[in-house]
Amino acid sequence: MLALVITLVIYTGVVNFYMLYGKWMVASFQLQTIAEQYDEMRAKDPTTPLPNGFNIQTFTDYDALPKLLRDSYKPNDIDPGELYYLNTDKYAAQKDPDNPVFLVFPHILANGTQILLLQTYHAGDEDSVYFSRLHKLALLSIPFALGVVAIFAYVLWLIGKRMTQPSENLQSWAKTLSTENLDQPVPDFGFTELNDVAKELHQSLVRVDKFVTREREFLRQASHELRTPVTIVSGNVELLDKTPLNEIQVRLAARIKRANRNMQQLIETLLWLGREATPNGIREKIDYPAFVREAIVDLAYLTDGKNLTCEFSADDQSGEIIASPAALMIVVSNLIRNAFEHTPKGQVTVRLEANRLIVENNLMTCAGDYVRDQGEGIGLHLVRRICERCNWHCDTTFLAAGGMRAIFTVSNHT
């Protein structure tokens, strides 16, 4: 559209320029024709008078020309066969009320003498039929250009409407596309490209729906198949607790019980991550320091047989928080378990600062050298997944001297 407007503006300017230029060419041709006709008539009749009439005068003497012309052009400045133009309006001091415009055409006759044809236009001539039509013709180019712009803009609007309407229909259809209406046929959007996009979108959603259906069925079956043996083991461990056991059997039963509890917690976590809802949908007030202490006590068995110490501290700002107990237990337990399991020797520091939990472990070998990279297990992966679900934050940093620092922040706006 912009290119069209620029082209039409340039075209209008060029048309008007050549229209004015053509007027002077017509005047030159007219004066030359009059001079040649006079020369032919004079060859037949030497008494033929010089051509004079309307706004044309003929002179044989240069000094007979108007003074303004003589001041602007000297005899040596004019050549036969060329048209010379003078607008007296530029002479402010000698301005004529009629503002004459002079056109001079020198011509050499067959006998070698020179005649000067002078055509004069005055201000009043602008009202003549000739100039009136000429001005109308010049001004006609402007509405013509505007008309072309309007027509072209309307055509562009129609084309744009024809192009954008199917795209808008495709957008509206895509917004309403869901698993409930996948069995309906794909509409025709008028263009092959848009129809191809709609078909690909429909097929992609069909594939996703099938995948989600398979995953949902798998979770349903896994929920039953995995929980059943864990529940059976848990029940039998409780029966063992009621049975007289020797010291070795008590330790074995305790290990089975802890392993079963860890397995149950891991299964619940994995199954929950496969669902869309938050764990149990329950958020309640939790005594954060007591909650962390309980988690450390429950996982203390992981430090058995290791030269490992654990220090816990809580500042004055730490207290009650609002969160999902199940999700918080999974995150806190996994962070502490990860530190215990990856620290064969050294110290684990657990600090609670308001709603921030900092778990840090320092690794040290027997020779006093530090181990740098401890890696990440499934525990930290589960923590990050849960934090994404609950709008919590967990940042882990490998320490330069070995070990890792995990900073877990609970948001009360979960």
C-alpha positions, 0 to 999 in steps of 0.5 A, spaced: 500 500 500 505 504 501 509 503 495 502 504 491 501 511 494 509 513 493 508 510 486 502 514 484 505 521 488 511 520 483 506 519 477 502 525 479 508 529 479 511 527 473 504 527 469 503 534 471 510 536 469 510 533 462 503 537 462 506 543 463 512 541 459 507 539 453 504 546 453 510 549 452 512 544 446 505 546 443 506 553 443 513 552 440 510 548 435 504 553 434 509 559 433 514 555 428 508 552 424 505 560 423 512 562 421 513 556 416 506 558 413 508 565 413 514 564 409 511 559 404 505 565 403 511 570 402 514 566 397 508 566 393 506 574 395 511 578 398 506 583 400 503 578 405 503 582 412 506 579 418 502 574 422 499 578 428 492 576 432 490 574 438 496 574 443 501 573 437 505 579 434 511 578 429 517 583 429 523 584 424 527 588 429 529 586 435 529 593 438 521 593 437 520 587 443 518 589 450 523 592 454 523 586 459 525 581 454 530 586 451 533 586 458 533 579 459 535 576 452 540 580 448 541 579 440 546 574 441 542 570 446 537 567 442 538 562 436 533 561 431 528 555 432 528 555 439 523 558 444 524 563 449 520 564 456 520 570 460 515 570 466 515 578 468 512 576 475 519 575 478 521 583 476 518 586 483 520 593 481 517 593 474 511 588 475 506 589 470 499 589 473 497 584 468 503 579 469 505 578 462 508 571 460 512 572 454 514 566 449 519 568 443 520 564 437 526 567 432 525 564 425 529 565 419 525 566 413 527 563 406 530 570 404 535 570 410 531 575 414 529 574 421 523 574 424 521 574 432 514 571 433 512 573 440 506 570 444 504 574 450 499 571 456 496 576 461 493 574 467 486 575 464 488 569 459 487 564 465 480 565 465 480 563 457 477 557 455 483 554 453 487 555 460 481 553 464 480 546 460 488 546 461 488 547 469 482 542 469 486 537 466 492 538 470 487 538 477 484 531 474 490 527 475 489 528 483 482 525 484 484 520 479 490 518 483 486 518 490 481 514 486 486 509 484 488 509 491 481 508 494 480 502 489 486 499 491 485 499 498 478 496 498 481 490 493 487 489 499 481 489 504 477 484 500 483 480 499 485 481 507 478 479 509 478 473 504 485 471 507 484 472 515 477 470 516 479 462 515 485 463 519 480 466 525 476 460 523 482 455 524 484 459 531 477 459 534 476 451 532 483 450 535 481 453 541 474 449 542 478 442 540 478 438 546 478 430 547 470 430 547 470 432 540 475 429 537 471 424 533 468 430 529 470 431 522 475 437 521 472 443 518 474 445 511 477 452 512 478 454 504 485 453 503 489 447 503 495 450 507 490 451 513 487 444 512 493 441 513 495 445 519 488 443 522 489 436 520 496 435 523 493 439 530 487 434 530 492 428 529 497 430 534 491 431 539 489 424 538 495 421 539 496 425 545 489 423 548 491 416 546 498 417 550 494 420 556 489 414 556 494 409 556 498 413 562 492 414 566 490 406 565 497 404 567 497 409 573 490 406 575 493 399 575 500 401 578 496 404 584 493 397 585 499 393 583 504 396 587 500 398 593 498 391 595 505 388 596 507 394 600 501 393 604 502 386 605 509 387 607 507 393 612 501 388 615 506 382 616 511 387 619 506 389 624 505 382 626 512 381 627 512 387 632 507 383 636 511 377 636 517 375 641 523 376 637 531 376 639 535 382 638 537 380 631 530 379 629 528 385 631 533 389 627 532 385 621 524 387 622 526 394 623 530 394 617 524 391 613 519 396 616 524 402 614 525 399 607 517 398 606 516 405 609 521 408 604 518 404 598 511 406 600 513 413 600 516 413 593 510 409 590 506 415 593 510 420 590 511 417 583 503 416 583 502 423 585 507 426 580 503 422 575 496 426 577 494 433 576 491 434 583 496 436 589 497 431 594 490 430 597 488 437 596 490 439 603 494 445 606 494 446 613 499 449 619 505 445 620 510 446 626 516 447 621 522 446 626 518 440 629 517 437 622 524 437 620 526 434 627 521 428 626 524 427 619 531 427 621 530 422 627 526 417 622 532 417 617 537 417 622 538 409 621 542 411 614 547 414 619 548 407 622 555 404 621 558 411 618 562 416 621 557 421 620 554 427 624 548 431 623 547 438 626 540 441 626 538 449 628 532 453 627 532 461 628 527 465 631 523 466 625 522 459 623 515 457 626 508 455 623 507 454 615 502 453 611 503 447 606 501 440 604 504 435 609 504 430 604 508 434 599 512 437 604 514 430 607 516 428 601 521 434 599 524 434 606 525 427 607 528 426 600 533 432 601 535 429 608 536 422 605 540 425 599 545 428 604 545 422 608 546 417 603 551 421 599 556 422 605 560 416 607 564 420 612 563 428 614 558 432 617 551 434 615 548 441 617 541 442 617 539 449 618 532 452 618 531 460 617 524 462 617 521 458 611 528 456 608 531 450 609 538 449 608 541 442 607 549 442 607 553 436 607 561 436 607 564 430 604 571 428 607 576 422 605 580 418 610 586 422 608 582 429 609 581 430 602 575 432 599 570 429 594 568 434 589 562 431 585 557 427 589 552 426 583 544 427 584 539 421 585 532 420 584 531 424 590 533 431 588 529 429 581 523 428 585 524 434 589 524 439 583 518 436 580 514 437 586 517 444 587 514 445 580 507 443 582 507 446 589 510 453 586 516 452 591 523 453 590 529 449 591 536 451 589 542 446 589 550 448 589 556 443 589 561 446 594 568 447 592 570 443 598 566 437 596 559 436 598 552 440 596 548 445 599 540 445 597 536 451 599 529 449 599 524 455 600 516 454 602 511 459 599 505 460 603 501 462 596 501 455 594 
